[in-house]
Amino acid sequence: MRKKVTAPTRDARKSSVSALELVTRSPEETHAIGARLGSRLRPPEVVLLVGPLGVGKTTLARGIAEGIGVDDPLSITSPSFALVNTYAGKHTVYHVDLYRLGSRHDFATVGVDEFIGAQGVTIVEWGERLPIRLPSVIIVRIRDAGGDRRKLRIEAAGKLLKALKKDAPGGCYLERESQ
């Protein structure tokens, strides 16, 4: 069944959403943050990855897939042309890339909305282009901080953020935590 295609992403008024900002110093650390996040996800979680071209969304997606238990997370590539790739792991992973979709009509026509909130974990690259409203999502905003450094702002329920903060890989450091 198709979901009604409406407005953008998060409705923060309905949930207790906090943010955790981390800085990673390498693609490996970005991957490691993804793995720690992925290990805590359960269906039907949706993770929106937001950031410019080349900032590390696919690297983070590989880490998330590893944390979920996908057998060969390094084989994961951005599904720019396929739009959706499916991977088996502890939970099914739907990896969606919205880069090539230009309108709400494209989104509805392709049927990407059928994967959002399905019986698996959905990772959406170019999540800011998701034209449907979801009651609960995890948003990871990635920015280039120079060289291989990346700033990750993770917006999610406080319980998940506390676990990530406690379990951040050694080289990452906490930049800021907010409500």
C-alpha positions as CSV (number, residue, x, y, z in Angstrom):
1,M,0.0,0.0,0.0
2,R,1.4,3.4,-0.9
3,K,1.7,6.2,1.6
4,K,0.3,9.6,0.8
5,V,3.1,11.8,-0.5
6,T,2.9,15.0,1.4
7,A,5.4,17.4,3.1
8,P,9.0,17.0,4.3
9,T,10.5,14.9,7.1
10,R,10.4,15.2,10.8
11,D,7.6,16.3,13.0
12,A,9.7,17.1,16.1
13,R,6.6,18.3,18.1
14,K,5.4,14.7,18.6
15,S,8.6,13.2,20.1
16,S,11.4,14.1,22.5
17,V,14.2,14.8,20.0
18,S,17.7,15.7,21.0
19,A,20.8,16.1,19.0
20,L,24.4,14.9,19.4
21,E,27.2,16.5,17.4
22,L,30.3,14.5,16.8
23,V,33.5,15.1,14.8
24,T,35.2,12.3,13.0
25,R,38.7,12.5,11.7
26,S,38.7,9.8,9.0
27,P,36.3,7.8,6.8
28,E,37.0,4.9,9.1
29,E,35.7,6.8,12.1
30,T,32.6,7.9,10.2
31,H,32.1,4.2,9.3
32,A,32.5,3.2,13.0
33,I,29.9,5.8,14.1
34,G,27.5,4.3,11.5
35,A,28.2,0.7,12.8
36,R,27.4,1.8,16.4
37,L,24.2,3.5,15.2
38,G,23.3,0.4,13.1
39,S,23.8,-2.0,16.0
40,R,21.0,-0.2,17.9
41,L,18.4,0.0,15.1
42,R,15.3,-2.1,14.9
43,P,12.6,-2.3,12.2
44,P,10.9,-0.2,11.0
45,E,13.5,2.5,11.8
46,V,14.2,5.1,9.1
47,V,17.6,6.9,9.0
48,L,17.8,10.0,6.8
49,L,21.3,11.0,5.7
50,V,21.6,14.7,4.8
51,G,24.6,16.4,3.3
52,P,26.3,17.6,0.1
53,L,27.7,15.4,-2.6
54,G,30.9,13.5,-1.5
55,V,30.6,14.2,2.2
56,G,30.4,10.6,3.3
57,K,26.8,9.5,3.3
58,T,27.6,6.2,1.6
59,T,30.5,5.6,4.1
60,L,28.1,6.1,6.9
61,A,25.5,3.9,5.3
62,R,28.0,1.1,5.0
63,G,28.8,1.5,8.7
64,I,25.1,1.4,9.6
65,A,24.7,-1.8,7.4
66,E,27.6,-3.4,9.2
67,G,26.0,-2.6,12.6
68,I,22.8,-4.3,11.4
69,G,24.7,-7.4,10.4
70,V,24.9,-7.1,6.6
71,D,27.4,-9.8,5.5
72,D,29.6,-7.6,3.3
73,P,29.0,-4.0,4.1
74,L,31.9,-2.8,2.0
75,S,30.1,-4.1,-1.1
76,I,27.4,-1.5,-0.5
77,T,27.3,1.3,-3.1
78,S,25.0,4.3,-3.4
79,P,21.9,3.1,-5.3
80,S,21.8,6.3,-7.4
81,F,20.6,4.6,-10.5
82,A,18.8,1.6,-9.0
83,L,17.2,4.0,-6.4
84,V,16.8,1.2,-3.8
85,N,19.1,-1.7,-2.9
86,T,18.1,-4.4,-0.5
87,Y,20.6,-6.2,1.8
88,A,20.1,-9.2,4.1
89,G,21.4,-8.9,7.7
90,K,20.0,-9.4,11.2
91,H,17.3,-7.1,9.7
92,T,16.6,-6.4,6.1
93,V,18.3,-3.1,5.0
94,Y,16.7,-0.9,2.4
95,H,19.3,1.5,1.1
96,V,17.5,4.4,-0.8
97,D,19.1,7.2,-2.8
98,L,16.9,10.1,-3.7
99,Y,19.6,12.2,-5.5
100,R,18.1,11.5,-9.0
101,L,14.4,12.1,-8.0
102,G,13.4,15.6,-9.0
103,S,9.8,15.8,-7.8
104,R,7.1,14.3,-5.6
105,H,5.7,12.8,-8.8
106,D,9.0,10.9,-9.4
107,F,9.0,9.7,-5.9
108,A,5.4,8.4,-6.1
109,T,5.9,6.9,-9.6
110,V,9.0,4.9,-8.7
111,G,7.4,3.5,-5.5
112,V,10.2,4.3,-3.1
113,D,7.6,5.1,-0.5
114,E,6.8,1.4,-0.2
115,F,10.2,0.8,1.4
116,I,9.9,3.6,3.9
117,G,8.9,2.1,7.2
118,A,8.8,-1.5,5.8
119,Q,9.7,-4.5,7.8
120,G,13.4,-3.6,7.8
121,V,15.7,-0.7,8.5
122,T,15.6,2.0,5.8
123,I,18.6,4.2,5.1
124,V,17.9,7.2,2.9
125,E,20.7,9.1,1.2
126,W,19.6,12.7,0.3
127,G,17.0,12.4,3.0
128,E,16.2,16.1,2.8
129,R,14.4,15.2,-0.5
130,L,12.0,12.8,1.1
131,P,8.6,14.2,0.3
132,I,6.6,12.4,3.0
133,R,6.0,13.2,6.6
134,L,7.2,10.6,9.0
135,P,6.3,10.5,12.7
136,S,9.7,9.3,13.8
137,V,13.0,9.3,12.0
138,I,16.7,9.5,12.8
139,I,18.4,12.3,10.9
140,V,22.1,12.4,10.4
141,R,23.4,15.7,9.0
142,I,27.0,15.4,7.7
143,R,29.2,18.4,6.9
144,D,32.8,18.6,5.7
145,A,35.0,20.0,8.4
146,G,38.2,20.1,6.3
147,G,40.4,17.2,5.0
148,D,38.9,13.9,6.1
149,R,37.2,15.4,9.1
150,R,33.4,15.4,9.2
151,K,30.8,16.9,11.6
152,L,27.9,14.7,12.2
153,R,24.7,16.0,13.8
154,I,22.5,13.1,14.9
155,E,18.9,14.0,15.7
156,A,17.0,11.2,17.4
157,A,15.3,10.2,20.7
158,G,17.5,10.9,23.7
159,K,17.9,7.2,24.7
160,L,19.7,6.4,21.4
161,L,21.9,9.4,21.6
162,K,23.0,8.6,25.2
163,A,24.1,5.1,24.0
164,L,25.9,6.6,21.0
165,K,27.7,9.2,23.2
166,K,28.8,6.5,25.6
167,D,30.0,4.3,22.8
168,A,31.7,6.7,20.4
169,P,34.9,5.4,18.8
170,G,38.2,6.5,20.3
171,G,39.1,9.2,17.7
172,C,35.7,10.8,17.6
173,Y,34.9,13.6,19.9
174,L,31.8,15.2,21.2
175,E,31.3,18.7,19.8
176,R,27.9,19.5,21.3
177,E,24.8,18.0,22.7
178,S,21.5,19.8,22.6
179,Q,17.8,19.4,23.3
